[in-house]
């Protein structure tokens, strides 16, 4: 019996040499970086709230979560 063959039907953009990336690929990379920056900013806000004693009762209020 033959061993199962593994194949991929996609390639990660990060695996493509920078010189070979298309404009659409570069836009996708930049969009992903922007989203990740927002995630990190929200996580930092969450960390700040979690460190407060007591945690503010209005922790769900937008004033704590709006990112400039």
Rosetta blueprint (number, residue, H / E / L):
1 X L
2 X L
3 X L
4 X L
5 X L
6 X L
7 X L
8 X L
9 X L
10 X L
11 X L
12 X L
13 X H
14 X H
15 X H
16 X L
17 X L
18 X H
19 X H
20 X H
21 X L
22 X L
23 X H
24 X H
25 X H
26 X H
27 X H
28 X H
29 X H
30 X H
31 X H
32 X H
33 X H
34 X H
35 X H
36 X H
37 X H
38 X H
39 X H
40 X H
41 X H
42 X H
43 X H
44 X H
45 X H
46 X H
47 X H
48 X H
49 X H
50 X H
51 X H
52 X L
53 X L
54 X L
55 X L
56 X L
57 X L
58 X L
59 X L
60 X L
61 X L
62 X H
63 X H
64 X H
65 X L
66 X L
67 X L
68 X L
